[in-house]
Amino acid sequence: EVQVAEAGGGSVQAGGSLRLSCSVSGDSGSKFCLAWFRQAPGKERRAVASIDIDGGTTYTDSVKGRFTISKDIAKSTLYLQMDNLKPDDTAMYYCAADDGGIGYCFGALDLWDNSDFGHWGQGTQVTVSS
């Protein structure tokens, strides 16, 4: 069974930084496309960044140049470094893993939804004040 768990959310002022982490444990033979999603109150959950088995990354336009997704294979941990945070970044952030593509991410990140990923964490809140 694959288990996904986020940590590292919190409150920060605009311009500040936070780093989220996500442990992905379970079937050691699984190869994942890994992603961070976020959901603001009253809005749909949307992907913000992804990383595939080869380390290839993609970002939604609104976070390019500010967020960095990375992973530590030895620790089975995914990270999201968030710099120059803005109030619009306030949301619940979710870590997601999908093994359907044998480690590769398919499709356009901005069109992904819940059905594209089979494993989810419980979410961690990020609040950015102005």
Summary of the structure (lengths in Angstrom):
residues: 130
radius of gyration: 13.7
end to end distance: 40.9
largest distance: 44.0
contacts: 397
relative contact order: 0.32
helix: 9%
strand: 47%
